[in-house]
């Protein structure tokens, strides 16, 4: 594969990776336009784009696009990119394709933390919910790390500990729901299925701020992440502070997953599938951060649009839709592993 250049962040750029990134960005742009114009309202593409960035085009575009469609589409893009990055980091650090935040209990911990804030009566405060999700995700991650550590992270123990903690977090969440007010419990249940329906510019702001702050941190450590995939000894020989880099990246992945969960509720399989698809499309031997983020955004926005195109009786929240699509991928991974192939 022909190398084009060494990027400013120390990440080697390949021709195919660049072309795949451009193609995914184009697909994402097309999906975004489709998300703005899809529907019965007669609003032109130009007016839809203007309304999406806050320019007034008059009724009905200002409300339908500016307050309904655009926030929903932006939320799907930002949360999808966030999940794609979180999954890419965890899979690279553990060198395990199953190490995604939703599969190893981090998302479940974030969900429990958010439900705790709802049980305390903060159902209308997104920022407090986000804080609860972060605390829950960090607590779950700390327990998972403690259970999986043995002179370093043991990938199999990480997966098993994550699954176990995930079940514990889900059980605690279910218990909290039984103790909550009926109205608050209904709100929490609607949030737990994972959805971008009804998202506002506040949700977009939270997701955008998190990605704007943590995204550069991930990219800055991109070279360290790629080098550590060759082994800790090799990374140390090349001047990488392995312990510090791994800690920063792990905490960043947890915060990304927690923020995504706070904004939309738990959405499964995007963080699991997006990095794997990005690797296969780029045919890269290591982590692909930007393609993984773009793939996550494409997957979540496409899933939301496909769910809306279903008949009214079959329309599901996007979290259920991604789980229905992602489950066959997980079964395919198991089938490949059973035949002795790479996961």
GISUL-V753642 format. One record per residue. N is the residue number from 0. RES is the residue in one small letter. PHI is phi in radians with two decimals (none if undefined). PSI is psi in whole degrees, 0 to 359 (none if undefined). OMEGA is omega in degrees with one decimal (NA if undefined). Layout:
N|RES|PHI|PSI|OMEGA + N|RES|PHI|PSI|OMEGA
This chain:
0|x|none|130|-174.5 + 1|x|-1.40|129|179.0 + 2|x|-1.52|132|179.0 + 3|x|-1.53|311|-174.2 + 4|x|-2.90|169|171.2 + 5|x|-1.75|116|-175.2 + 6|x|-1.16|163|-177.6 + 7|x|-1.11|340|179.5 + 8|x|-1.69|9|177.3 + 9|x|1.48|10|-178.6 + 10|x|-1.72|124|-178.9 + 11|x|-1.25|131|-178.8 + 12|x|-1.82|130|179.3 + 13|x|-1.90|155|-178.7 + 14|x|-1.01|312|-177.2 + 15|x|-1.14|320|178.5 + 16|x|-1.05|317|179.3 + 17|x|-1.11|316|-178.7 + 18|x|-1.15|319|178.0 + 19|x|-1.12|319|177.8 + 20|x|-1.06|316|178.6 + 21|x|-1.12|318|-179.9 + 22|x|-1.12|318|179.6 + 23|x|-1.17|323|176.6 + 24|x|-1.10|321|178.2 + 25|x|-1.15|318|177.4 + 26|x|-1.09|319|179.5 + 27|x|-1.11|318|178.5 + 28|x|-1.10|318|179.0 + 29|x|-1.13|318|178.2 + 30|x|-1.11|322|179.8 + 31|x|-1.11|315|178.1 + 32|x|-1.08|318|179.1 + 33|x|-1.08|320|179.6 + 34|x|-1.11|329|-179.3 + 35|x|-1.36|324|-172.5 + 36|x|-1.72|345|-177.1 + 37|x|-1.16|131|178.4 + 38|x|2.42|179|-174.8 + 39|x|-1.47|339|-178.4 + 40|x|-1.16|136|-177.9 + 41|x|-1.50|85|-179.4 + 42|x|-2.17|127|-176.9 + 43|x|-1.23|164|179.0 + 44|x|-1.08|316|-179.0 + 45|x|-1.09|314|178.4 + 46|x|-1.12|323|178.6 + 47|x|-1.11|317|179.1 + 48|x|-1.17|321|178.6 + 49|x|-1.13|316|179.4 + 50|x|-1.14|327|-178.3 + 51|x|-1.16|334|-179.7 + 52|x|-1.81|13|172.5 + 53|x|1.66|6|178.0 + 54|x|-1.53|135|-176.9 + 55|x|-1.31|132|175.8 + 56|x|-2.14|5|-179.2 + 57|x|1.49|169|178.2 + 58|x|-1.23|148|0.2 + 59|x|-1.60|2|-173.2 + 60|x|-1.09|322|-177.9 + 61|x|-1.03|321|-179.1 + 62|x|-1.51|308|-173.3 + 63|x|-1.10|313|-179.4 + 64|x|-1.54|311|-173.1 + 65|x|-1.20|331|-176.1 + 66|x|-2.00|347|-177.3 + 67|x|-2.06|297|-172.9 + 68|x|-1.26|314|-175.8 + 69|x|-1.11|311|177.8 + 70|x|-1.05|323|179.2 + 71|x|-1.14|315|-179.3 + 72|x|-1.18|316|178.9 + 73|x|-1.09|320|178.7 + 74|x|-1.09|315|179.3 + 75|x|-1.08|319|-179.5 + 76|x|-1.14|311|-176.3 + 77|x|-1.19|317|179.4 + 78|x|-1.19|320|177.1 + 79|x|-1.07|317|177.6 + 80|x|-1.12|320|178.3 + 81|x|-1.08|315|179.1 + 82|x|-1.16|321|177.8 + 83|x|-1.06|318|177.6 + 84|x|-1.14|315|-179.1 + 85|x|-1.06|316|179.1 + 86|x|-1.13|319|179.6 + 87|x|-1.09|318|-179.7 + 88|x|-1.11|310|-176.2 + 89|x|-1.14|319|179.1 + 90|x|-1.15|325|178.3 + 91|x|-1.27|316|-178.5 + 92|x|-1.09|320|-176.8 + 93|x|-1.65|349|-176.2 + 94|x|0.95|43|-178.6 + 95|x|-2.44|123|-176.9 + 96|x|-1.21|350|178.8 + 97|x|-1.61|355|-175.3 + 98|x|-1.45|77|174.4 + 99|x|-2.04|154|-174.1 + 100|x|-1.03|328|-179.9 + 101|x|-1.36|337|-175.8 + 102|x|-1.58|332|-175.7 + 103|x|-1.88|21|168.0 + 104|x|1.62|354|-177.8 + 105|x|-1.21|315|178.7 + 106|x|-1.12|321|177.7 + 107|x|-1.10|320|176.8 + 108|x|-1.12|319|176.7 + 109|x|-1.10|320|178.5 + 110|x|-1.10|319|178.0 + 111|x|-1.11|316|178.5 + 112|x|-1.05|319|179.0 + 113|x|-1.18|320|-179.9 + 114|x|-1.16|327|175.5 + 115|x|-1.02|316|178.8 + 116|x|-1.12|324|177.4 + 117|x|-1.18|321|178.8 + 118|x|-1.14|334|178.2 + 119|x|-1.48|0|174.7 + 120|x|1.77|10|-177.8 + 121|x|-1.76|46|-176.6 + 122|x|-1.21|338|-176.4 + 123|x|-1.72|2|-176.9 + 124|x|-1.89|106|-179.1 + 125|x|-1.15|322|-177.1 + 126|x|-1.17|320|177.2 + 127|x|-1.19|320|175.9 + 128|x|-1.05|318|178.0 + 129|x|-1.10|319|177.5 + 130|x|-1.09|318|176.9 + 131|x|-1.10|321|179.0 + 132|x|-1.13|319|178.9 + 133|x|-1.11|314|179.7 + 134|x|-1.09|316|179.1 + 135|x|-1.10|318|179.5 + 136|x|-1.16|318|179.3 + 137|x|-1.14|319|179.0 + 138|x|-1.11|314|178.8 + 139|x|-1.09|319|-179.3 + 140|x|-1.13|321|179.6 + 141|x|-1.11|317|179.5 + 142|x|-1.17|317|179.3 + 143|x|-1.08|316|179.7 + 144|x|-1.10|317|-179.9 + 145|x|-1.10|322|-178.4 + 146|x|-1.33|335|-175.4 + 147|x|-1.74|357|-174.7 + 148|x|-1.52|129|173.5 + 149|x|-2.70|89|-171.8 + 150|x|1.00|37|-175.5 + 151|x|2.15|170|-179.6 + 152|x|-1.30|126|175.0 + 153|x|-1.68|113|-172.7 + 154|x|-0.93|315|-178.4 + 155|x|-1.13|318|178.2 + 156|x|-1.14|326|177.5 + 157|x|-1.08|314|-179.9 + 158|x|-1.09|312|-178.0 + 159|x|-1.14|317|178.3 + 160|x|-1.11|319|179.2 + 161|x|-1.10|318|178.2 + 162|x|-1.11|316|-179.9 + 163|x|-1.10|313|179.0 + 164|x|-1.13|324|177.4 + 165|x|-1.05|318|178.1 + 166|x|-1.17|321|177.7 + 167|x|-1.09|316|179.6 + 168|x|-1.11|318|178.8 + 169|x|-1.12|321|178.5 + 170|x|-1.11|318|178.1 + 171|x|-1.12|321|177.6 + 172|x|-1.08|316|178.9 + 173|x|-1.09|321|178.2 + 174|x|-1.11|316|179.8 + 175|x|-1.06|322|179.8 + 176|x|-1.10|325|179.9 + 177|x|-1.26|341|-177.8 + 178|x|-1.75|356|-175.5 + 179|x|-1.53|161|170.2 + 180|x|-1.03|147|-175.0 + 181|x|-1.00|316|-178.3 + 182|x|-1.15|315|179.7 + 183|x|-1.15|323|178.4 + 184|x|-1.13|321|176.5 + 185|x|-1.10|319|177.2 + 186|x|-1.10|317|-179.7 + 187|x|-1.15|319|179.0 + 188|x|-1.11|318|177.0 + 189|x|-1.09|325|178.6 + 190|x|-1.29|325|-174.8 + 191|x|-1.21|340|179.3 + 192|x|-1.34|344|179.9 + 193|x|1.41|111|-175.7 + 194|x|-2.73|150|172.0 + 195|x|-1.87|5|178.0 + 196|x|-1.17|137|175.9 + 197|x|1.28|13|179.7 + 198|x|-1.31|145|-175.6 + 199|x|-1.97|182|178.3 + 200|x|-1.17|338|174.3 + 201|x|-1.12|317|176.6 + 202|x|-1.10|319|177.9 + 203|x|-1.08|318|-179.3 + 204|x|-1.09|316|180.0 + 205|x|-1.08|310|-179.3 + 206|x|-1.11|320|-179.3 + 207|x|-1.18|318|179.4 + 208|x|-1.11|315|-179.9 + 209|x|-1.07|315|-179.0 + 210|x|-1.20|324|179.6 + 211|x|-1.19|328|-179.6 + 212|x|-1.45|313|-173.5 + 213|x|-1.51|334|179.5 + 214|x|-0.99|309|177.9 + 215|x|-1.06|327|176.8 + 216|x|-1.09|316|179.2 + 217|x|-1.12|314|-178.2 + 218|x|-1.14|324|179.2 + 219|x|-1.09|326|179.4 + 220|x|-1.67|14|-178.6 + 221|x|-1.07|318|179.3 + 222|x|-1.12|319|178.1 + 223|x|-1.08|318|-179.1 + 224|x|-1.10|316|179.3 + 225|x|-1.16|320|-178.9 + 226|x|-1.18|322|-180.0 + 227|x|-1.16|339|176.3 + 228|x|-1.16|341|177.8 + 229|x|-1.51|0|179.6 + 230|x|2.01|148|-177.2 + 231|x|-1.13|321|-178.8 + 232|x|-1.11|317|178.4 + 233|x|-1.11|318|180.0 + 234|x|-1.09|316|178.8 + 235|x|-1.11|321|179.4 + 236|x|-1.11|333|179.2 + 237|x|-1.61|9|173.6 + 238|x|1.59|13|-179.9 + 239|x|-1.52|130|173.1 + 240|x|-1.42|90|-167.6 + 241|x|-1.05|312|-176.7 + 242|x|-1.07|313|-179.1 + 243|x|-1.16|316|-178.8 + 244|x|-1.11|317|-179.6 + 245|x|-1.13|320|-179.9 + 246|x|-1.13|314|-179.8 + 247|x|-1.09|315|-178.2 + 248|x|-1.17|320|-179.8 + 249|x|-1.13|315|178.8 + 250|x|-1.12|320|178.6 + 251|x|-1.08|317|178.7 + 252|x|-1.09|319|178.9 + 253|x|-1.12|316|179.6 + 254|x|-1.12|321|177.2 + 255|x|-1.07|313|-179.6 + 256|x|-1.13|320|-179.7 + 257|x|-1.13|318|-180.0 + 258|x|-1.12|317|178.4 + 259|x|-1.07|318|179.2 + 260|x|-1.13|321|179.6 + 261|x|-1.11|324|-174.7 + 262|x|-1.38|317|-172.8 + 263|x|-2.08|353|-169.0 + 264|x|1.50|174|-178.2 + 265|x|-1.16|122|175.5 + 266|x|-2.08|116|-172.8 + 267|x|-1.52|156|167.5 + 268|x|1.32|342|178.4 + 269|x|-1.12|313|179.1 + 270|x|-1.16|334|178.4 + 271|x|-1.35|316|-171.1 + 272|x|-1.50|321|-172.5 + 273|x|-1.00|311|179.7 + 274|x|-1.11|323|-179.7 + 275|x|-1.16|317|177.9 + 276|x|-1.14|320|178.7 + 277|x|-1.08|319|178.5 + 278|x|-1.11|319|-178.0 + 279|x|-1.24|323|179.7 + 280|x|-1.24|321|-179.0 + 281|x|-1.46|345|-175.8 + 282|x|0.95|39|-178.0 + 283|x|-1.58|151|-178.9 + 284|x|-1.56|351|-176.9 + 285|x|-2.34|192|-177.3 + 286|x|-1.14|142|177.8 + 287|x|-2.18|96|-170.7 + 288|x|-1.25|304|-177.3 + 289|x|-1.14|314|174.8 + 290|x|-1.03|324|178.1 + 291|x|-1.14|318|177.8 + 292|x|-1.12|315|178.7 + 293|x|-1.11|320|179.4 + 294|x|-1.14|320|176.8 + 295|x|-1.07|317|178.1 + 296|x|-1.11|317|178.8 + 297|x|-1.08|314|-176.9 + 298|x|-1.09|315|-176.1 + 299|x|-1.25|319|178.8 + 300|x|-1.18|320|178.1 + 301|x|-1.14|319|179.0 + 302|x|-1.09|320|179.3 + 303|x|-1.14|318|-180.0 + 304|x|-1.21|321|177.9 + 305|x|-1.13|321|179.1 + 306|x|-1.13|327|179.2 + 307|x|-1.31|336|179.1 + 308|x|-1.41|347|178.3 + 309|x|-1.19|157|174.1 + 310|x|-0.97|153|-173.7 + 311|x|-0.95|324|-178.4 + 312|x|-1.32|347|-177.4 + 313|x|-1.99|8|179.7 + 314|x|-1.35|126|-178.7 + 315|x|-2.03|156|167.7 + 316|x|-1.02|151|-172.4 + 317|x|-1.08|332|178.6 + 318|x|-1.11|321|176.5 + 319|x|-1.24|323|-178.6 + 320|x|-1.14|315|-179.8 + 321|x|-1.16|326|177.2 + 322|x|-1.15|320|179.8 + 323|x|-1.15|325|-179.9 + 324|x|-1.44|325|-175.7 + 325|x|-1.35|333|-179.0 + 326|x|-1.02|316|176.5 + 327|x|-1.05|327|177.2 + 328|x|-1.11|318|178.6 + 329|x|-1.11|318|177.1 + 330|x|-1.10|325|177.5 + 331|x|-1.15|321|176.1 + 332|x|-1.06|316|179.4 + 333|x|-1.11|320|-179.9 + 334|x|-1.12|317|178.2 + 335|x|-1.11|318|-179.9 + 336|x|-1.13|323|-179.8 + 337|x|-1.18|337|178.8 + 338|x|-1.64|6|176.3 + 339|x|1.48|5|178.9 + 340|x|-1.54|169|176.6 + 341|x|-1.16|146|-176.6 + 342|x|-1.19|none|NA
